[in-house]
Amino acid sequence: MCFTTLLAAERPNLILIVADDLGYGELGSYGGTDIPTPRIDSLARDGVRFTNGYVTAPFCAASRAALMTGRWQTRFGFEFNPIGAANADPQIGLPKNERTLADTLREQGYATSLVGKWHLGGTAAYHPQRRGFDEFFGFLHEGHYYVPPPWQGMTTWLRRKALPDGSQGRWTSPDGHLVWSTHMGGNEPDYDADNPVLRSSQPVDEKANLTDAFTREASSFIHRHAAQPFFLYLAYNAVHSPLQGADADMQRFAHIKDVQRRIFAAMLAQLDRSVGKVLDQVHEEGLDERTLVVFLSDNGGPTKELTSSNAPLRGGKGDLWEGGIRIPFLMRWKGRIPAGRQLDAPTVSMDISATASALAGHPAKNLDGIDLMPLLTGQSRTAPDRPLYWRVGGSGALRQGDWKIVRMAGKGPKPAWQLYHVTEDVAETHDLAQSEPQRLADMQAKWEALNREMVPAKW
């Protein structure tokens, strides 16, 4: 019996923690220096850090569609990012014939819970409890304010088209707790409109900061299901906008002069502390060696909006440059995955579903991800030489091995493909399309072949 099969028989718990809009360069384990993240970084110290970990889309919903199914979202037409009122469109959501990881694990006897953000359909047919989750506490749309108005005990930064006097720039209230900025050219989205915090399907009057509330609910689920295998999908909305920093954390980072960056630091510190509380709960229940913990971001950071850094990568959220799709990605399974490992092989978020399904004793046949356990344990020394594919409208990208092609569409004619050696040129500064025409042509052909397998966007 192979090692992976032996591990599958043990049926480990899975805790999948997703941060929202957290850039590649923020965590201490990825080179960040100004915002300590010791609890999240402990996953790198006690497990594996992926240096070439990717998501399948440069924004929230499409990335999560692939994360939940283990399949390229363009296979089923989930290509773009529904926002605002589009979340209430009954035609928009994760297609009902797509199986989720929660479906698979529940059928293997797991207790399943989603705590946090869903963003895969805001109407009844797409509700998380109809998509494999026994329990749900969170919200259905793309974002949410962290506390109810009037946002007491925190500093809130809002995008606006104009300041109180009609001018452009930045305005701060006399007490310093409200900041308006016109630098994004629009108003803060109406995140809370028709988007209540729910327990199952019932609205709750949640008073705690949502980062704390989600941590509380996650810890409760772990405690209640410690005697059985469970899948916890903990989808924080931090550090997604709106920028709201609690007073105590704002004071902690008083040395950061730019208030926008200071609020972001407060939010990331709170997220780090919250991840630590979840890890502490796992330890208190005696589950460290029975639980695979995964942490990643859903896409790259929107630097102008949040200050979320993707250094040293090019671009950010919304781009198919590395900064939009390469993300912090950590795994820990004490006693199974050697501690302190760095895995440089290109990996993608869909591999989580493939890995978890195999460990639960139900390896899926139609997934685009792969089982990572042979690589993680050292049973296999080489990663599969597989292409990683992206499409967002007229933009596209493909990575294979050390090489990547990318085409970023704008408002004009469709641009030419560019070619980068991303291991030597991680910032994608030297386009090698002219000097490597055959390689470019071969990679274009691979992208086109994969693209023919996909379907048009459904909305």
C-alpha positions in Angstrom: 0.0 0.0 0.0 1.4 3.4 -1.0 2.1 6.1 1.6 -0.6 8.3 0.2 -3.2 5.5 0.6 -2.1 5.0 4.2 -2.5 8.7 4.9 -5.9 8.7 3.3 -7.1 6.0 5.7 -6.3 8.3 8.6 -8.8 10.8 7.2 -7.3 14.0 8.6 -9.3 17.1 9.4 -8.9 20.0 7.0 -8.9 23.7 8.0 -8.8 25.9 4.9 -8.1 29.5 5.9 -8.5 32.1 3.1 -7.4 35.7 3.5 -9.0 38.3 1.2 -6.8 40.5 -1.0 -3.6 39.8 1.0 -0.6 40.5 -1.2 2.4 38.2 -1.7 4.8 40.5 0.0 3.1 41.2 3.3 3.7 38.2 5.6 7.0 37.9 7.4 7.5 34.5 5.9 7.3 36.2 2.4 9.7 39.0 3.1 7.3 41.5 4.8 9.0 43.6 7.5 6.7 46.3 8.8 3.7 44.3 10.0 4.6 41.4 12.3 2.6 38.2 11.4 4.1 35.6 13.8 1.0 33.3 14.0 0.5 32.9 10.3 4.3 32.6 9.8 4.3 29.7 12.3 2.6 27.7 9.6 5.7 28.2 7.4 8.0 27.3 10.3 6.0 24.2 11.2 5.1 23.2 7.7 5.7 24.1 4.1 5.9 27.5 2.3 5.1 27.5 -1.4 7.1 30.1 -3.3 5.3 29.6 -6.5 1.7 29.2 -5.3 -1.0 30.5 -7.5 -4.7 31.0 -7.7 -6.7 30.6 -10.9 -8.1 34.2 -11.1 -6.9 37.6 -10.0 -10.1 38.4 -8.1 -12.4 36.9 -5.5 -15.3 34.9 -6.8 -13.7 33.2 -9.8 -10.7 32.2 -7.7 -13.1 30.8 -5.0 -15.0 28.9 -7.6 -11.9 26.9 -8.6 -10.8 26.6 -5.0 -14.1 24.9 -4.1 -14.4 22.6 -7.1 -10.7 21.8 -7.9 -11.5 22.7 -11.5 -10.6 25.7 -13.7 -13.5 28.0 -13.3 -13.5 28.7 -17.0 -14.6 25.1 -17.6 -18.0 26.1 -16.3 -18.2 29.7 -17.3 -17.4 31.4 -13.9 -14.9 33.9 -15.4 -15.7 37.2 -13.8 -16.4 38.8 -10.4 -20.1 39.5 -9.5 -20.3 42.6 -7.3 -23.1 44.5 -5.7 -26.6 43.8 -6.9 -25.3 41.2 -9.3 -24.9 38.9 -6.3 -28.7 38.7 -6.1 -29.1 37.7 -9.7 -30.6 34.1 -9.7 -28.5 33.2 -12.7 -25.2 34.0 -11.1 -23.5 31.6 -8.8 -21.4 28.4 -8.7 -23.2 26.1 -11.2 -25.4 23.6 -9.4 -23.9 20.6 -11.3 -20.4 21.4 -10.0 -19.4 19.4 -7.0 -17.6 21.3 -4.1 -14.9 19.9 -1.9 -17.5 20.1 0.9 -19.8 17.8 -1.1 -17.0 15.3 -1.4 -15.9 15.4 2.2 -19.4 15.3 3.6 -20.1 12.1 1.6 -17.0 10.6 3.2 -18.5 11.3 6.7 -16.9 14.7 7.4 -18.7 17.5 9.3 -18.5 20.6 7.2 -18.7 24.3 7.9 -18.2 27.6 6.1 -17.4 30.5 8.3 -17.0 33.8 6.6 -17.4 35.0 3.0 -19.1 32.9 0.3 -19.3 35.0 -2.9 -20.4 32.1 -5.1 -24.1 33.0 -5.4 -26.3 35.1 -3.3 -29.7 33.4 -3.9 -31.3 30.3 -2.4 -30.1 27.8 -5.0 -26.5 28.6 -4.3 -26.6 28.8 -0.5 -23.6 27.1 1.1 -25.8 24.6 2.9 -27.0 23.5 -0.5 -23.4 23.1 -1.6 -22.1 20.6 0.9 -21.8 22.6 4.1 -23.6 21.5 7.2 -23.2 24.8 8.8 -22.8 28.4 7.6 -22.0 31.6 9.5 -21.1 34.6 7.4 -22.3 36.6 4.4 -23.0 35.9 0.8 -21.7 38.8 -1.2 -18.2 40.2 -2.0 -17.6 42.2 1.1 -18.9 43.6 4.4 -18.3 46.3 7.0 -16.5 44.8 10.0 -18.8 46.3 12.6 -22.2 48.0 12.2 -22.5 51.7 11.9 -21.6 54.1 13.4 -18.3 52.1 13.5 -17.4 52.9 17.0 -14.0 51.9 18.4 -12.2 52.0 15.1 -10.8 54.2 12.3 -12.6 53.8 9.0 -11.2 54.8 5.6 -13.7 55.3 2.8 -13.4 56.0 -0.9 -15.4 59.0 -2.1 -15.8 60.9 -5.3 -15.5 64.3 -3.5 -14.5 65.5 0.0 -17.0 67.5 2.2 -16.0 70.8 0.6 -16.3 69.3 -2.9 -12.5 69.1 -3.4 -10.2 66.2 -4.2 -7.7 64.6 -1.9 -8.0 63.3 1.7 -10.2 64.5 4.6 -10.1 63.4 8.2 -12.8 64.0 10.8 -12.0 66.1 13.8 -11.8 63.0 16.1 -9.5 61.2 13.5 -11.8 58.1 13.3 -13.2 58.8 9.7 -11.1 59.3 6.6 -12.4 60.1 3.2 -10.1 59.8 0.1 -10.8 60.5 -3.6 -7.7 58.7 -4.8 -9.7 55.8 -6.3 -12.1 58.0 -8.2 -15.3 56.5 -6.8 -17.4 55.8 -3.7 -17.0 52.9 -1.3 -19.2 50.0 -2.6 -22.5 49.4 -0.8 -21.2 46.2 0.7 -23.9 45.7 3.3 -26.9 46.3 1.0 -29.1 43.2 1.0 -26.1 41.3 2.5 -26.8 40.5 6.2 -24.5 38.4 8.4 -26.3 35.1 8.5 -26.4 32.0 10.7 -27.7 29.4 8.2 -30.3 31.6 6.4 -31.3 33.8 9.3 -29.9 37.3 9.8 -28.0 37.8 13.1 -27.3 41.1 14.9 -23.6 40.6 15.2 -21.9 43.3 17.3 -18.3 41.9 17.3 -15.8 42.8 14.7 -16.3 40.2 11.9 -12.7 39.0 12.1 -13.3 38.2 15.8 -16.7 36.8 15.2 -15.5 34.5 12.4 -12.7 33.3 14.7 -15.2 32.7 17.5 -17.4 30.6 15.2 -14.5 28.7 13.8 -13.2 27.8 17.2 -16.6 26.7 18.3 -16.9 24.4 15.3 -13.5 22.8 16.0 -14.5 22.2 19.6 -17.9 20.7 18.8 -16.5 18.3 16.2 -13.2 17.3 17.7 -14.2 13.7 17.9 -14.9 13.3 14.2 -13.2 14.3 10.9 -14.2 17.8 9.9 -13.7 20.3 7.1 -13.7 24.0 8.2 -13.5 26.6 5.4 -12.6 29.7 7.2 -13.0 32.5 4.7 -12.1 35.8 6.4 -13.0 39.0 4.6 -9.9 40.7 6.1 -8.0 42.4 4.6 -10.6 43.4 2.0 -12.0 46.9 2.0 -13.6 48.8 3.7 -10.4 49.6 5.6 -11.4 49.6 9.3 -8.8 49.4 12.1 -9.6 48.8 15.7 -8.3 51.4 18.1 -6.0 49.2 20.1 -4.3 48.0 16.9 -4.2 51.5 15.5 -2.3 52.6 18.6 0.1 49.6 18.2 1.1 50.9 14.7 1.1 54.6 15.6 4.6 54.8 14.2 3.3 54.3 10.7 2.7 57.8 9.5 0.4 57.1 6.5 -3.0 56.4 8.1 -4.1 54.3 5.2 -1.2 52.0 5.7 -1.7 52.1 9.5 -5.3 50.9 9.1 -4.2 48.1 6.9 -1.5 47.1 9.4 -4.2 47.0 12.2 -6.4 44.8 10.1 -3.6 42.4 9.2 -2.4 42.2 12.8 -6.0 41.3 13.9 -6.1 38.7 11.2 -2.8 37.2 12.3 -4.0 37.1 15.9 -7.2 35.4 14.9 -5.4 32.7 12.9 -3.4 32.1 16.0 -6.5 31.6 18.1 -7.8 29.0 15.6 -4.4 27.2 15.8 -4.5 27.4 19.6 -8.0 25.7 19.5 -6.6 22.9 17.4 -3.8 22.4 19.9 -6.2 22.5 22.9 -8.3 19.8 21.3 -5.2 17.6 20.8 -5.7 17.7 17.0 -2.4 19.0 15.8 -1.3 15.7 14.2 -4.8 15.0 12.9 -5.3 18.3 11.1 -4.1 19.6 7.8 -4.1 23.4 8.0 -3.9 25.4 4.8 -3.5 29.2 4.5 -3.6 31.3 1.3 -5.0 34.5 -0.2 -7.7 34.5 -2.8 -5.8 36.8 -5.1 -3.1 39.4 -5.1 -3.3 42.6 -3.2 -5.0 45.8 -4.6 -2.1 48.1 -3.6 -3.6 51.4 -4.5 -6.9 50.6 -2.7 -5.4 48.9 0.5 -1.6 49.3 0.4 -1.5 45.5 0.2 2.0 44.8 -1.2 2.8 42.2 -3.8 6.5 42.8 -3.7 8.7 41.8 -5.5 6.0 40.9 -8.1 4.6 43.0 -10.9 0.9 44.1 -10.8 -1.8 43.2 -8.4 -5.4 42.3 -8.0 -7.2 42.2 -11.4 -3.9 41.5 -13.3 -2.5 38.3 -14.8 0.9 39.6 -13.9 2.4 37.6 -11.1 1.2 40.1 -8.5 -2.4 39.3 -9.3 -2.2 35.5 -9.2 0.8 34.4 -7.1 -0.1 34.4 -3.5 1.1 33.5 0.0 0.4 29.8 0.4 1.2 27.7 3.5 0.4 24.2 4.7 1.0 22.5 8.0 0.3 18.9 9.1 2.4 18.2 12.2 4.0 14.8 12.1 3.2 14.3 8.4 4.7 17.2 6.5 8.3 18.0 7.4 8.6 21.3 9.2 10.3 24.3 7.6 10.2 23.1 4.0 10.2 25.4 1.0 8.5 24.1 -2.1 9.4 25.9 -5.3 7.4 23.8 -7.8 4.5 25.7 -9.3 1.3 24.8 -7.4 -2.2 26.1 -7.7 -5.1 26.5 -5.3 -7.0 23.6 -7.0 -4.4 21.2 -5.7 -6.0 21.6 -2.2 -9.2 19.9 -3.4 -7.3 17.1 -5.1 -5.1 16.6 -2.0 -7.9 16.7 0.5 -10.1 14.4 -1.6 -7.4 11.8 -1.8 -6.6 12.0 1.9 -10.3 11.5 2.7 -10.2 8.3 0.7 -12.1 9.6 -2.4 -9.5 10.7 -5.0 -11.5 12.5 -7.7 -11.0 11.7 -11.4 -12.1 14.9 -13.1 -10.1 17.6 -11.1 -7.6 19.9 -12.6 -5.6 20.0 -9.4 -3.1 17.3 -8.3 -2.5 15.5 -5.0 0.4 17.3 -3.4 1.1 14.7 -0.6 3.9 12.9 -2.5 5.7 16.2 -3.0 5.0 17.4 0.6 6.3 14.3 2.2 9.3 13.8 -0.1 7.9 10.6 -1.6 8.2 12.3 -5.0 11.2 14.5 -5.7 9.8 16.1 -8.9 6.7 17.9 -9.6 4.5 17.2 -12.7 5.5 19.3 -15.7 2.0 20.7 -16.2 0.8 24.0 -17.6 -1.1 26.4 -15.4 -3.7 28.4 -17.4 -5.5 31.7 -16.9 -8.2 33.5 -18.9 -10.1 36.7 -18.0 -11.9 38.1 -21.0 -9.3 39.1 -23.6 -6.5 38.6 -21.1 -4.7 35.3 -20.7 -1.6 33.6 -19.3 0.1 30.3 -19.1 3.0 29.1 -17.0 5.0 25.9 -17.5 8.2 25.2 -15.7 10.2 28.4 -15.4 8.4 30.2 -18.3 5.3 32.2 -18.5 3.4 33.9 -21.3 0.9 36.7 -20.6 -1.4 38.9 -22.6 -3.1 41.8 -20.6 -6.0 43.2 -22.6 -6.9 46.9 -22.2 -9.3 49.2 -24.0 -7.5 49.1 -27.3 -6.8 46.2 -29.7 -5.9 42.9 -28.3 -2.2 43.0 -27.3 0.6 40.6 -28.3 1.7 37.8 -26.0 4.7 38.5 -23.9 7.2 35.9 -22.6 9.0 35.9 -19.3 11.5 33.6 -17.5 9.7 34.1 -14.2 12.3 32.3 -12.0 15.1 34.6 -13.1 12.8 37.6 -13.7 10.1 37.4 -11.0 9.1 41.0 -11.6 8.4 40.3 -15.3 10.6 43.2 -16.6 12.3 41.5 -19.6 10.0 40.4 -22.4 11.8 37.6 -24.2 9.2 37.2 -27.0 11.5 38.4 -29.7 14.5 36.4 -28.6 12.6 33.1 -28.0 10.0 33.0 -30.8 9.7 29.2 -30.9 9.2 28.9 -27.2 6.6 31.6 -27.4 4.8 29.8 -30.2 4.8 26.5 -28.4 3.4 28.1 -25.2 0.7 29.9 -27.2 -0.3 26.6 -28.8 -0.6 25.1 -25.3 -2.7 28.0 -24.1 -5.0 27.7 -27.2 -5.3 23.9 -26.7 -6.4 24.4 -23.1 -8.6 27.3 -24.0 -10.6 25.1 -26.4 -11.6 23.0 -23.5 -13.2 25.9 -21.7 -16.6 27.5 -22.2 -17.7 31.1 -22.7 -18.4 33.2 -19.7 -22.0 32.8 -18.5 -22.4 36.4 -17.3 
